[in-house]
């Protein structure tokens, strides 16, 4: 919860709507909320086919938080790392290393206990709001000739709140968001979202176009997990020139910008504040991806993996393979050799050019299992081969060989099948 929990549980008294306003009218509405000491939620919806939506939360005319559909947890983690770095477990904020103090109420409790300053909470909330407003401004400007913004005011009684520690005047966050947008647009970046993630498509070309130090830094930082905003926070650099420095590589297709998902995070009680340590969670089963346009083969692979305890994702469109894989981050990839538009060799070569996938096993699945195919597969970086038709023993053999320490707990039936083909399942 990136806002006080009272907001999500409180019932609204009145709801008012204003349809199809423009950006300058939104500014007026925000100022009116401040002057009229509005307490409640302002929902801003973009009137397009995507229908993106943002929420801004007021208490007595001051902004106390906001949410959006894009990267809510990732954004909160980023602000926490900048303004309360001693509470952020690690700079990449991923997996089990997500922050322990992840929500508004947790930080407010730390303020009351004297563990952090009220100004730190205000900085986290303010940074969160500035990024939300930037995204809203960019979306409105990109669709300004198509539609407008619909505003919905959800009024909430002040009686439901014991106390609110942060109240930010709207112009304190809207003006900085507008300044960053103006700089972003003037730098020629208006069609790119700072929530996109840079990935390296051609490592060799990048090496030839950069100095050894720059190449080393880029391959270490551009790992398919950090967005442009994450990179700026990590490097403590201004977002605009950092993003601008990557654009030449985007234009030459040495790098690309792709969408990535949000982090997952669950609330943690703060009845006591211990020293900061990673949150211990039970690891999820390894995710296995299968790039395959055949529904029959994909269904068969999914059934086999479900029986053996693995998670499964299918990519039917090979053109979308890289963005999907970067978002899903599988532990192993099965790749069909024969597909429309492109083939498995080309896709495997593309996968191997992305630094985040260099250590991920890629298994070619084919009905053409000749020596020429195997040699060519090795040349593009394939880790192994299995022949069609696929069945449980073949798939389990590949999993045991390439993920020997990551298999889930197998049933006795699965153990029997694996032992039958020479696998020692421990």
VOGU-3710 file (C-alpha; in Angstrom, 3 decimals, decimal comma):
1> xxxxxxxxxx> 0,000/0,000/0,000  1,679/3,214/-1,181  -0,868/5,402/0,636  -2,204/5,353/4,206  -4,294/2,217/4,665  -7,211/4,322/5,918  -7,736/5,575/2,373  -8,289/2,121/0,919  -10,703/1,081/3,661  -12,665/4,339/3,961
11> xxxxxxxxxx> -16,061/4,702/2,337  -16,624/7,655/0,028  -19,333/10,186/0,822  -19,733/11,851/-2,557  -18,394/11,264/-6,042  -18,175/13,953/-8,707  -17,041/13,658/-12,305  -15,436/16,071/-14,750  -14,917/14,658/-18,225  -12,452/15,529/-20,969
21> xxxxxxxxxx> -10,293/18,140/-19,277  -6,872/19,091/-20,587  -3,572/19,401/-18,787  -3,933/23,092/-17,937  -7,407/22,366/-16,522  -5,974/19,545/-14,412  -3,572/22,031/-12,821  -6,534/24,260/-11,928  -8,371/21,301/-10,395  -5,341/20,370/-8,292
31> xxxxxxxxxx> -5,087/23,930/-7,017  -8,814/23,904/-6,205  -8,379/20,699/-4,195  -5,653/22,438/-2,196  -7,611/25,662/-1,629  -10,807/23,849/-0,667  -8,889/21,512/1,692  -10,179/18,462/-0,119  -9,817/15,086/1,598  -10,211/12,099/-0,662
41> xxxxxxxxxx> -9,090/10,524/-3,921  -8,776/12,192/-7,308  -8,895/9,568/-10,051  -7,468/10,687/-13,395  -8,282/8,484/-16,368  -6,972/8,856/-19,889  -9,823/8,627/-22,392  -8,121/6,375/-24,932  -8,384/2,728/-25,885  -5,707/1,927/-23,272
51> xxxxxxxxxx> -7,669/3,773/-20,573  -4,682/4,341/-18,276  -5,515/5,547/-14,786  -3,794/7,351/-11,909  -4,957/8,218/-8,384  -3,890/11,186/-6,254  -4,763/11,261/-2,554  -5,440/14,437/-0,552  -5,799/15,184/3,132  -7,040/18,683/3,976
61> xxxxxxxxxx> -5,789/19,958/0,623  -2,312/18,414/0,818  -1,160/15,511/-1,356  -0,208/12,509/0,747  0,353/9,867/-1,923  -0,510/8,468/-5,309  -0,768/5,261/-7,275  -0,689/4,224/-10,915  -1,040/1,062/-12,955  2,637/1,057/-13,956
71> xxxxxxxxxx> 5,459/0,056/-11,581  3,884/1,127/-8,275  6,130/-1,121/-6,184  9,207/-0,571/-8,351  8,759/3,201/-8,025  8,337/3,021/-4,240  11,468/0,876/-3,934  13,411/3,357/-6,054  12,354/6,299/-3,908  13,171/4,341/-0,769
81> xxxxxxxxxx> 16,691/3,627/-2,056  17,240/7,343/-2,744  15,832/8,889/0,425  16,082/6,066/2,993  18,986/3,982/1,640  19,571/2,225/4,974  16,121/0,630/4,626  16,619/-0,650/1,071  17,979/-4,189/1,176  19,764/-4,034/-2,149
91> xxxxxxxxxx> 20,088/-1,686/-5,042  18,365/-3,944/-7,581  15,255/-4,470/-5,383  14,425/-7,870/-6,842  13,394/-11,323/-5,718  13,680/-12,052/-2,007  15,791/-8,913/-1,572  12,837/-6,551/-1,802  12,660/-3,804/0,833  11,328/-4,694/4,238
101> xxxxxxxxxx> 9,711/-1,295/4,803  7,743/-1,191/1,623  4,595/0,802/2,369  3,445/4,204/3,626  2,178/2,985/7,000  5,457/1,175/7,707  7,467/4,362/7,099  4,992/6,458/9,094  5,470/4,092/12,013  9,249/4,541/11,752
111> xxxxxxxxxx> 8,767/8,316/11,889  6,673/7,977/15,055  9,375/5,772/16,586  12,097/8,257/15,673  13,780/5,774/13,323  13,602/8,092/10,303  12,863/11,781/9,857  9,494/13,088/8,768  11,323/14,887/5,957  12,514/11,495/4,644
121> xxxxxxxxxx> 8,945/10,206/4,474  7,929/13,438/2,715  10,788/13,019/0,207  9,755/9,437/-0,599  6,115/10,434/-1,065  7,068/13,556/-3,042  9,384/11,636/-5,367  6,680/9,036/-5,904  4,146/11,742/-6,804  6,543/13,561/-9,142
131> xxxxxxxxxx> 7,121/10,406/-11,176  3,377/9,648/-11,296  2,632/13,158/-12,516  5,394/12,953/-15,146  3,836/9,755/-16,526  0,416/11,397/-16,511  1,741/14,484/-18,320  3,528/12,367/-20,933  0,441/10,254/-21,593  -1,774/13,327/-21,928
141> xxxxxxxxxx> 0,642/15,086/-24,249  1,020/12,031/-26,473  -2,758/11,706/-26,861  -3,715/15,386/-26,686  -5,302/15,421/-30,161  -7,303/12,267/-29,538  -9,053/12,692/-26,208  -8,820/14,197/-22,761  -8,651/13,338/-19,093  -11,643/12,265/-17,034
151> xxxxxxxxxx> -11,523/13,324/-13,386  -13,404/11,566/-10,612  -13,446/13,032/-7,076  -14,047/10,559/-4,275  -14,591/12,477/-1,053  -13,677/10,815/2,268  -14,481/11,934/5,798  -11,540/13,260/7,778  -12,830/11,359/10,807  -11,307/8,082/9,579
161> xxxxxxxxxx> -7,754/9,426/9,994  -5,914/9,536/13,316  -3,101/11,628/11,918  -1,382/12,270/8,598  2,334/13,024/8,618  2,738/14,267/5,038  0,833/16,967/3,200  2,406/18,317/0,003  1,035/21,270/-1,920  0,260/20,141/-5,491
171> xxxxxxxxxx> 2,582/22,666/-7,146  5,529/21,299/-5,127  5,365/18,080/-7,144  3,570/19,150/-10,329  6,087/21,880/-11,222  9,145/19,561/-10,958  7,290/16,919/-13,005  6,561/19,524/-15,689  10,193/20,677/-15,678  11,459/17,126/-16,205
181> xxxxxxxxxx> 8,915/16,612/-18,993  10,027/19,804/-20,752  13,681/18,697/-20,539  12,720/15,191/-21,670  10,851/16,560/-24,684  13,601/19,027/-25,625  16,107/16,160/-25,564  14,043/14,376/-28,229  12,882/11,657/-25,845  9,146/12,354/-25,875
191> xxxxxxxxxx> 8,220/9,027/-27,528  10,151/7,004/-24,931  8,893/6,258/-21,430  11,443/6,372/-18,575  9,736/3,192/-17,347  11,243/1,253/-20,265  14,237/-1,002/-19,734  17,328/-0,896/-21,983  18,645/-4,257/-23,197  21,726/-5,098/-25,241
201> xxxxxxxxxx> 20,873/-6,784/-28,538  24,339/-6,905/-30,105  27,116/-7,061/-27,516  29,893/-7,287/-30,097  28,725/-4,176/-31,948  28,466/-2,353/-28,627  32,018/-3,350/-27,745  33,283/-1,976/-31,056  31,452/1,332/-30,613  32,532/2,074/-27,037
211> xxxxxxxxxx> 35,666/2,283/-24,963  36,615/-0,785/-22,874  35,531/0,981/-19,668  32,220/2,148/-21,124  31,550/-1,343/-22,485  32,287/-2,892/-19,116  29,970/-0,460/-17,329  27,154/-0,884/-19,838  27,193/-4,675/-19,814  27,234/-4,674/-16,019
221> xxxxxxxxxx> 24,366/-2,207/-15,586  22,161/-2,849/-18,622  21,008/-6,263/-17,487  17,402/-6,306/-18,708  16,051/-5,648/-15,213  16,672/-1,936/-14,555  14,465/0,709/-16,146  15,898/4,067/-17,231  14,680/5,486/-13,925  16,264/2,613/-12,009
231> xxxxxxxxxx> 19,588/3,221/-13,766  19,503/6,949/-12,966  18,811/6,176/-9,301  21,524/3,512/-9,198  24,136/5,804/-10,758  22,877/8,940/-8,944  22,697/10,687/-12,311  20,201/13,012/-13,961  17,615/10,956/-15,826  17,500/13,054/-19,010
241> xxxxxxxxxx> 21,203/13,044/-20,061  21,542/9,402/-19,034  18,638/8,369/-21,268  19,874/10,639/-24,060  23,299/8,948/-23,993  21,688/5,585/-24,818  19,558/6,768/-27,730  22,320/6,429/-30,407  22,601/2,729/-29,544  18,808/2,404/-29,768
251> xxxxxxxxxx> 18,771/3,992/-33,230  21,463/1,612/-34,521  19,635/-1,386/-32,955  22,637/-2,272/-30,827  20,298/-1,799/-27,879  16,545/-1,710/-27,456  14,020/-0,405/-24,945  11,470/-2,946/-23,714  8,695/-3,086/-21,148  9,237/-4,953/-17,898
261> xxxxxxxxxx> 6,794/-5,825/-15,173  6,510/-4,460/-11,674  8,102/-6,080/-8,642  5,935/-8,219/-6,395  5,889/-7,327/-2,751  3,774/-8,195/0,278  3,235/-6,079/3,391  5,244/-6,897/6,495  4,143/-6,051/10,004  6,314/-3,598/11,904
271> xxxxxxxxxx> 5,282/-4,311/15,482  8,993/-4,107/16,201  11,741/-2,629/14,038  14,675/-5,066/13,840  17,944/-4,434/12,095  17,447/-4,524/8,333  17,865/-7,948/6,778  16,571/-9,634/3,627  13,001/-10,936/3,816  13,101/-14,707/3,831
281> xxxxxxxxxx> 10,548/-16,237/1,474  10,051/-19,700/0,100  11,494/-19,681/-3,424  9,050/-20,240/-6,265  9,461/-23,198/-8,582  11,737/-22,487/-11,568  9,980/-20,957/-14,570  10,469/-22,721/-17,905  9,643/-20,964/-21,183  8,797/-22,661/-24,488
291> xxxxxxxxxx> 8,992/-20,623/-27,705  6,666/-22,620/-29,922  3,924/-21,619/-32,371  2,190/-25,020/-32,270  -0,692/-25,120/-29,788  -0,506/-28,914/-29,542  3,200/-29,010/-28,668  2,835/-26,077/-26,246  -0,058/-27,791/-24,467  1,914/-31,025/-24,205
301> xxxxxxxxxx> 4,971/-29,242/-22,802  2,800/-27,359/-20,315  1,218/-30,569/-19,052  4,602/-32,253/-18,607  6,044/-29,297/-16,687  2,925/-28,991/-14,508  3,232/-32,657/-13,564  6,882/-32,209/-12,606  6,249/-29,088/-10,510  7,711/-26,391/-12,751
311> xxxxxxxxxx> 6,036/-23,150/-13,737  5,491/-22,742/-17,466  5,083/-19,908/-19,974  4,542/-20,259/-23,694  5,642/-17,705/-26,314  3,745/-18,326/-29,536  4,965/-15,262/-31,447  8,752/-15,538/-32,003  8,954/-11,809/-32,822  7,823/-11,034/-29,263
321> xxxxxxxxxx> 10,120/-13,600/-27,677  12,777/-11,228/-26,287  10,398/-8,766/-24,562  8,402/-11,633/-23,033  11,517/-13,451/-21,829  12,945/-10,263/-20,320  9,732/-9,705/-18,403  9,228/-13,329/-17,297  12,928/-14,167/-16,584  12,737/-17,964/-17,028
331> xxxxxxxxxx> 15,351/-20,318/-15,613  15,427/-22,397/-18,814  14,170/-21,872/-22,378  12,943/-24,561/-24,769  13,046/-23,262/-28,354  11,350/-24,819/-31,392  13,592/-24,890/-34,442  11,022/-24,419/-37,226  8,668/-21,422/-36,961  7,142/-18,896/-39,363
341> xxxxxxxxxx> 8,958/-15,607/-40,126  12,155/-16,681/-38,375  13,811/-19,869/-37,097  15,163/-21,147/-33,838  18,794/-20,456/-34,761  18,136/-16,749/-35,264  16,126/-16,482/-32,054  18,805/-18,333/-30,091  21,458/-15,953/-31,425  19,298/-12,966/-30,393
351> xxxxxxxxxx> 18,821/-14,421/-26,916  22,562/-14,925/-26,469  23,257/-11,295/-27,404  21,254/-10,153/-24,359  23,541/-10,065/-21,354  20,773/-11,142/-18,960  20,421/-14,470/-20,824  24,068/-15,460/-21,186  23,845/-18,069/-18,430  20,301/-19,301/-19,158
361> xxxxxxxxxx> 20,095/-22,780/-20,759  18,483/-22,731/-24,223  17,364/-26,155/-25,468  16,531/-26,598/-29,152  13,408/-28,718/-29,805  13,320/-30,201/-33,298  12,273/-33,126/-35,444  15,466/-32,664/-37,508  18,146/-34,044/-35,222  21,132/-34,308/-37,571
371> xxxxxxxxxx> 24,820/-33,536/-37,033  24,582/-30,324/-39,116  21,713/-29,076/-36,947  23,630/-29,816/-33,753  26,759/-28,027/-34,961  24,781/-25,000/-36,092  22,906/-24,932/-32,769  26,211/-24,907/-30,878  27,470/-22,024/-32,997  24,516/-19,829/-31,976
381> xxxxxxxxxx> 24,883/-20,728/-28,311  22,314/-23,486/-27,765  22,848/-25,535/-24,616  21,353/-28,768/-25,900  18,867/-30,628/-28,096  15,737/-32,704/-27,583  13,998/-34,443/-30,468  10,293/-34,424/-31,225  7,897/-35,840/-30,317  8,456/-34,522/-26,803
391> xxxxxxxxxx> 7,566/-36,691/-23,822  8,093/-36,680/-20,072  11,422/-38,583/-19,971  13,010/-36,333/-22,614  11,896/-33,121/-20,911  12,903/-34,328/-17,437  16,286/-35,425/-18,725  16,917/-31,913/-20,074  15,725/-30,293/-16,847  17,906/-32,520/-14,681
401> xxxxxxxxxx> 20,937/-31,904/-16,880  20,626/-28,122/-17,122  18,863/-27,238/-13,823  20,359/-29,882/-11,522  19,982/-27,832/-8,323  16,641/-26,176/-9,074  14,106/-28,948/-9,676  10,994/-28,990/-7,459  9,985/-31,949/-5,333  9,057/-34,686/-7,797
411> xxxxxxxxxx> 6,379/-37,299/-7,211  7,313/-40,977/-6,932  5,954/-41,509/-10,453  8,242/-38,802/-11,800  11,221/-40,257/-9,936  10,509/-43,636/-11,520  10,382/-42,076/-14,978  13,636/-40,216/-14,424  15,468/-43,232/-13,020  14,279/-45,225/-15,996
421> xxxxxx> 16,297/-42,945/-18,291  19,342/-42,802/-16,069  18,605/-39,690/-13,960  19,408/-39,764/-10,280  16,653/-37,568/-8,801  17,678/-36,410/-5,358
//
